[in-house]
Amino acid sequence: MDNATVLLGLVVLLGITFEFVNGFHDAANAIATVVATRVLTPIQAILMAGALNLVGALSGEAVAKTVGSGIVDKSIVTQDLVVAALIGAIIWDLITFVAALPTSSSHALIFSVIGAALSVHGLDVIIAPGLQLTVFGIVYSPVVAFIFGYALMLALYWGLRNVSYRFVNRFFGRAQILSSAYMAFSHGGNDGQKTMGIIALAIYAFHGSTGPFVIDTWVKVVCALAIGLGTATGGWRIIRTMGMRITALKPVNGFAAETAAATVIEIATRFGIPISTTHAISGAILGVGSTRRLSAVRWGIAGRIVTAWVLTIPGCFILGYGTATLLRAVGVHP
């Protein structure tokens, strides 16, 4: 078995591992609010989210193509660089999981890829429009989700102003199951596709970086299963941070936050924009919480989350760059 085949097998194995860790780490994105409001038990919520993550991941490939061929020049990326990027992203996800911080697995992967590619090829490897699209998602997705969550919650307050509190709790207790399902589907659709793009990039390099860039069906299925199983395993510590420590949530609040975040994610997915589902749901929760009063949000915890987001970019760039440099130093390259 030659070196290229071994590296491709390693990419697939690491890709599946990353997708599983992604689902495990980001389980909170889909179900934190529905668990916090006690609409579903943690087991019920996780099983539902796992299944819908799988379905969402199979719903398209626009994000996969952006990640695999739109951020760095696919024609000069080799399999060892993909291996380095996946190792860097997995390390970052595990570090932030231990710290119970809901950082972005998506941007961990993307900036690990950029760091690994730059370690060999320099700035020429970057595709500016694709990177601009990614940065656009980083900056604007939490802001848009905050605004949408705030506006939707205000609209619900106004529309339900003459409705009894008991009825509102009972109705949105059921409605939140749908919004949580919507969030899980959209999470799978955006996050599930990112690793598909990375594995497809490695396959493209294996075949000599020639011909069309395609996402094979088996890649879609394997990645979808991995993120679904990862979510079904759950990340309890991050669920607690997202759903219970940022702000107190009732079913109507959870419905508004999930609906706002899922809509932002779904629109981005259809346009091929790889955004962070963590950014979106965090922004939406903050927006919904702010409708009561600004003091209803624990801004100190929100600040820790923002700090972790900011650290993800240089942290994963360094991990990707360093891992790629190390692999090349020990002779792991084509």
N, C-alpha and C positions, 0 to 999 in steps of 0.2 A: 504494500500500500504506500503510495507516494505521499510526500509532504503536503501537497495541495488538498488531497482527499482527507487526510487527517485534520487539517485546519478547517475544512468545510464541516466535517463532523463535529468539531469542537465549537464552531460557530452555532450550529443548530442546537447543540446541547446547552450552550450558554444562553442562546436566545430563548429557549424554552424555560430555562431557570429564571432569566430576567422577567419574562412574562408572568411566570408564577409569582415571583417576588413582587412584581408590579401589582398584580391582583390582590395579593396578601397585604401589601403596603397601602393600597388605595381602596381597600374594601370600605373604609370610612366614607369615601366620597359618595358612594351610592346609598349607604344605609345609616349613616350616623344620625340623621335627623329622625328617621322613622323608629330607630331604637331609643333615642333620647325621649321622644314623645310617647313611648310605650305602646305605639300602635301595633307593632309586631314584636315578637320575642327576638332576641339576637339570632337564634338558630333559624327561625322562619325567614328573617330578613336576609341572612347570609345565603341561604339556599336559593331564594328568589333572585338575589343579585348575581349569584354565580351563573345561573341559567341564562339570565338576560344579558350578562356580559358576553357570554358565548354567542348568543344570537346577534348582538350588536356588532361584535368583531367580524362577523361574516357578512355584514350589510353593505360593504363597499371597500374601495381600495385607494381612494383619493389621497388620504393622509399617508398611507404606506408608500405611495409613489413620491410624495413630497420628501419624506424622510429618507427613502432609499436612493433617490436620484436628483433631488432638488436642492440639497443643502451643500454637499461636497461633490466634486467632479467624480462620478462613478467610474469613469474610464481609467483613473489612476489609483483608485483605492484597492488595496490588496486585502486578502483574508486576515492576515495578522493584525491589520489595523482595526478590522471589525471585531476580532477577538479582544483586542485591547480596550475598545470602546465599551463592549459588553461587560468586561471585568470591572472597568471603572464605574459604570452605572450601577452594577450590582453592589459593589462595595459602598457606594454612596447611599443606596436605598437601605442597606442593612445598618449603616451608621445612624441614619435619621430615624429608622424604626426603633433602634435601641433608645434613642433620645426622645421617642414618642412625638416626633415632629412630622406633620403632614406635608412634606416637600413634594416637588414635582418629579415623578419618575420619568415623565416625558422629556423634560428639559435636562434631566440627568443623562439620559441616553443621547440626546442631540448634542450637548456640549462635550460629552465624552467622545463622540464621533469626531467633532471638530478638532478637539485636542489631539486625538490620535492621528488624524490626517495631517494636521499642521506639523506634527513632530517629524515627518518625513518630507512633505511636499511644500511646506510654507504656505503663505497666504494665497498663492495662486490656485489652491485647491478649492477655495470657498466660492460658492455660487451666490452672488450678492442678493438677487431677488428672493431666493429661497430662505436665506438667513433673515432678510428683512421681514418676510412673512412670519417667520418664527418669532422674531422680536416683537412684531405687531401683536401676536397672540399673547406673549408674555406680559406686555404692558397693558393691553386693552381688555383682555378677557375678564380679569377680576374687577376692573372698573365698570365695564358694561354689566356684569352680573350683579354688582353692588347696586347700580342704578335701577336695573330691572327688578331686583328683589325688593328694593325700597318702594318703587312705584307700584308693583303688584300688591304688596302688603297694604299700602295706603288705599288702593282701590278696593281691596277686600274689606278693610275697616269701614270704608264709606258705604259699600254695598250691603254690609251686614249690620249696620248700625242699629237697626230696629229688630234684629233677630235675637232670640234668646241664646245666652251663653251655652246652655246645655245642648241645644240643637246644633250650634256651630261646632262644638267639640265632637259630637257624635257624627255629623256629616263629614267633617274633614278627617276624622279618624279613619273613615273608609276611603275618602278621596286621596289621602296621603299614600295609601298602598299603590295607587296608580302613579302618583308623582314619583315615588321611590322607584317603581319599575321603569318609568321613563328615564330617570337619572341613571339607573344601572345599564339600560340599553345604550344610552348616549356615551356613557363612560367606556363601555366595551367597543363602541364604534370608533372613538378617537384613540384611546390608549391601546386597544387591541391591535390596531393597524401599524403602530410604530415599529414593533419588533418584526412584523411581516416585512416591512421595507428593509430592515437591516439584514435579515436572512436572505432576502431576494438580492441585496447588494453583494453579499458573499457568493451567492450562486452565480451572479453575473461575472464576478471576478474569476471564479473557478473556470468558467467557460471562455476565458480570455478577454473579457470586457468588450465583446462584440455582439452585434445583433440587438433586437429590441429588449427593453427592460420590462420584464413581466413578473407578476406575483403568482406563483404556482398555486393551484387549489390546495395541495397538501400542506403548503406553508400556512395558508389561511386557516385551515382546520386545526392544525397543531397549535398555532398561536392562540386561536380562540379557545381551545380546550384548556390550554395552560393558564390563561388569565381567568377563565371561569372557575377552574379548580383553586387557583390562588385566592380569588375572592371568597369562594365557599369555605376556605380555611379561616379567613378573617384576620383582621389586625385589631385586636381588642383595645390596646393602649391608645392607638390613634383615633379609634371610634370614640373613645371617651373624651379626648381633646376636642375633636370636631363637633360632636353632638351635645356635649354636656358642659364644657368648660368655657366656651366662647360667650354664649348667652343662653338664657333660659328659653326653651322652645315649647310651644303648644302645637297640637296637630295643624292648626291653620297656618302657623308660622313655618312649620316643616314643609307643608304643601307649597307655600309661596317660594321658599328657598330652593327646594328641589326643582320646581317647575321653571324658575328663572334660570338656574344654573344649567339644567338639561337643555333648555332652548338655546342658550348661548353655545353650548358644546355641540349640539346637533347642527346648528348653522355653520359653525367653523368646520365641522367634519365634512359636510357636503361641499365646502369650498376648498378642501384639502389643507386646511390650516391646522398644524399640530399644536393645539393649546394644552394647557394643564387643567385637567379636571379638578385638581386640588385647588388651583387658583379660583376657578369658577365657583365651586360650591362654598369655599371660604368667603369670597366676595359677596355671594348671595346671602349667606347666613349673617354676615355683618350688616348688609343692607336691610334685611328684615328686622334684625335686632335694633337697629338705629331708629326705626319708626316709633318705638315707644319713647325712648329718650336715649341720648348718647351714653349716659351712664349705665344703661342696661347691658352694654357690651363690655366685656372684660378686655380692654384695649391692651393691657400688658401681655396677655396670652396671644392676642392678635399680632402684637409687635414681634413676639418670638417667632411666629409663623412667617411673617414678612422677612425677618432676618434670615431665616432658613432658606426662603426662596432666593434671596439675594446671594447667599453663600453658595447656592447650587451651581451657579454659572462658573465662577472661578474654580470652585472645588472640583467639579466634574471635568472641567477643561484640564486641570492639573493632573487628575487621576488618569484621564485618557492619554494625555501627552506622556506622562511618566511611565505608564504601563506599556505603551507602544515602544518607547525608548528602551525599556528593560527587555522586552521580548526580542527586539532587534539585537540588543547587546549579547543575548545568550543564543542567538542564532535561529530564533523562531520567526522565519519569514520565507517567502517563496524563493 
